[in-house]
Amino acid sequence: MSQESMIATDNPLDADQESALAAIVGAMIPASDEYSVPSAADPTIFADILTLVKRHPEPVIEALEALEALANSRHSTGFNALDDEAKAATLETFRQSATPHLRAIVSMTAQCYYRDDRVMASLGMEPRPPFPKGFEVEQGDLSLLDPVRARGRIWREA
Amino acid sequence: MAEQPVDVLIIGAGASGAAVAWSLADTRMHIVCLEQGDWMNPAEYPSSGRDWESRAFGDMAISPNRRGRPTDYPVNDSNSPIAVANFNAVGGSTILYAGHFPRFHPSDFRVASLDGVGDDWPLDYETLEPFYAEDDRMTGVSGLSGDPAYPAKQSVLPPVPLGKSGDKLARGFNDLGWHWWPSDTAVATALHDGRDQCINLGACTSGCAQGAKASTDITYWPHAMRAGVEVRTRCRVREIAVNDDGMASGVWYYDADGEERFQAAEVVVMACNGVGTPRILLNSTSEQFPDGLANSSGLVGKNLMFHPYASIQGIFEEELDGFRGPGVCIWSKEFYETDESRGFVRGFTYEINRGRGPVATAMTGMMSGRIPWGAEHHRAYRDLFCRITGMVAICEDLPEEHNRVTLDPELTDIHGIPAPKIDYTLSDNSRRMLDFAVERASEVLRAAGATDIISESPIAAGGWHLMGTARMGKDPAKSVVNEWGRSHDVKNLFVVDGSIFVTSAGVNPTRTIQALALYIADQIKKRLANLFD
């Protein structure tokens, strides 16, 4: 089996749905020159998002179907056929609808975007897993306990 | 297929099963533990990979329904505002727990006498104290001696660091004159018993790749196995069989290949948590026990207690610990003991939970509307990143018979065993306590400098603590097991997990679960000559 056919049969979204999903995540987190970060629709990040979608496709498909229904009810055409202005307006209405399935898309987008090397670098984080290097945490000042000690016992006799 | 009989058969290799196995190993009896999960490989825990936060939504999720590993069983918790959280493996839910490790307080054992609610326990703090101390040594408890909210107790290891987050909130508590103290934790802050020390991975609730967190697969089990206890993984118990004398004769279970097997045993010990234990007992019906085993009181599965949790987080202007460091930090017992002027009885603990990772920050911000879609996303995100800290309030849940575990009439696991069904409602007392906890925590956070507050009450996914469904007591009409863990009805059947809790206290239960398991093992060892009398 070729890689293309494997991907094609493995993908729960059709091409229109993938395009609509890319529009959603791109509107959610656009690129920023100021912070030197890509959009969530960046090919590397979007491919990562699609791997998560494959594991839990149902809520994403239901959200995309809701978006398509919204576009049809407003404009009598599918979402991908809308011009940019109509897409933006439809996405804003879709976002405000707060459909529970949209939460799945928000979650998957956050999971993939905030582990991308470029985004990590922009946040000042090393692009690495926590283990084995770990992190430094200040010990803190235990003299802050002085007033707690001075107050004395608070436990209840039983 | 039948196995050779064993002296003691333990069902479940989690917090309590490990402790009871280790203690009973002194007897040199033939002890076998059946565990439905696997041994975990710490090298494969999420903190070893870049997707460490993401896996908490997948194969390392706290919900068995979301996780859906072959080693899990489904739980129908659709009729509960709080969903069950657990993990099935050698180590059980200690694989995923945060490592908060408080003891009960002396008053927790006498709530009926002191406050006129719930029931008193058939034992007290002083009775359990030596077993707490033994568990502390095995676990390697980190903390700071001298907490005025407790009778004197010694810590084994130094406390976890305060960090910027703990320091910030400690000052808030001090401004209000309220109690706080470094938390007792099951996180090793120095080398202990072959375990390495914490390096602040920040991913405790997805398993500790460093081995610093005391999950029982790396604490009790290595010692118990060296002493001769056998652990069989991927073995799921369906029911306990009884003989003509009304004694447990062994268990029916499915092995790793799905083959049905029978393991005969002289003594059966249930260690499956407050949902798993009643599930098996209720599924163990016979002519002698038509309503399930050990259920003459009708209380198996009833009096289920979670701990209703509230999460109260502040947003600060300066950078705090964020993703660094263990979630355990400091606690406050300011509102632990009853003060009826607050509008509720009993109380709660605040546990400061330090900070959150980059993904969790995005989720919190986007779900709460504080991080918008579009170009403003990035600035708004950076206003939250490493700037959130706060606490959870862990509220005492009182026993109510209508809160219960039963067998689902339709849902089953992959072996066809009925799944547990949860029916649970929050009491008015719990609601008032949660509301009070959110208000007071907001005051602390504001005192510490928070500019905004985010709260969730109750935490819908927060059914970490499963208690009360096979309660202990002296009266067989009002309890399932006696004051040393033996079934009133079946004299070679013991329960050692959180099921036997009479009340829940307002603290995490694992340290008390393990102290009770050690106490019950000690009672068994002292009574071996006449254990079934």
Interface residues (C-beta under 8 A of the other chain):
Chain A: A27 M28 I29 P30 S32 E34 Y35 V37 L52 R55 L91 R95 R103 V106 S107 A110 Q111 C112 Y113 Y114 R115 V119 M120 L123 M125 P127 R128 P129 P130 F131 P132 K133 G134 F135 E136 V137 E138 Q139 G140 D141 L142 L144 L145 P147 V148 R149 R151 G152 R153 I154 W155 R156 E157 A158
Chain B: Y45 S47 S48 G49 R50 D51 W52 E53 S54 F57 G58 H105 P106 S107 F109 R110 S113 L114 D124 Y125 L144 G146 P148 A149 Y150 P151 P161 L162 G163 K164 G166 D167 A170 R171 F173 N174 G177 H179 W180 W181 P182 I199 N200 L201 G202 A203 A209 Q210 D321 F323 R324 G325 K333 E334 Y336 E337 G357 P358 V359 T361 A362 M363 M366 M367 W373 G374 A375 H377 H378 R382 F385
